[in-house]
Amino acid sequence: MSATAAKTKPSRTRTPTAKSGAGKGAKSRASKAKSASAKSKAASAKTANKDGGKRLSPGGLNGLVLGYMKKNRAKLPITAGTIGRGIKRSSGAVANCLGRLEKAGEVKLTNKKPREYDLAGKASK
């Protein structure tokens, strides 16, 4: 054999097989079943968090944060991390929520570092 002899590559095209048409229908039924289960997983992912808890509706975190602050008036002013641990939500989500509530005038920033918030209409006792 010479060094310049060309090697042939195997063909990458599929050869037709002798399958009946039933295989084709079974395949489409299987893919429909997979897509149905994928849809149900997607629907349940929208209604549950990673820990299995219910997902909040838009603006639902505002009520949780304000409720926690009203219930724990003795701890005010309070940080986003403390509220987050109390309501079992991330401190980042709570910090964003507190920023929105501050713009709405429902809470006020009392300290810049660390960011501490107080209720805006807090009645002094």
Secondary structure, 3 states (H helix, E strand, C coil): CCCCCCCCCCCCCCCCCCCCHHHHHHHHHHHHHHHHHHHHHHHHHHHECCCCCECCCCCHHHHHHHHHHHHCHHHCCECHHHHHHHHCCCHHHHHHHHHHHHHHCCEEEEECCCCEEEECCCCCC
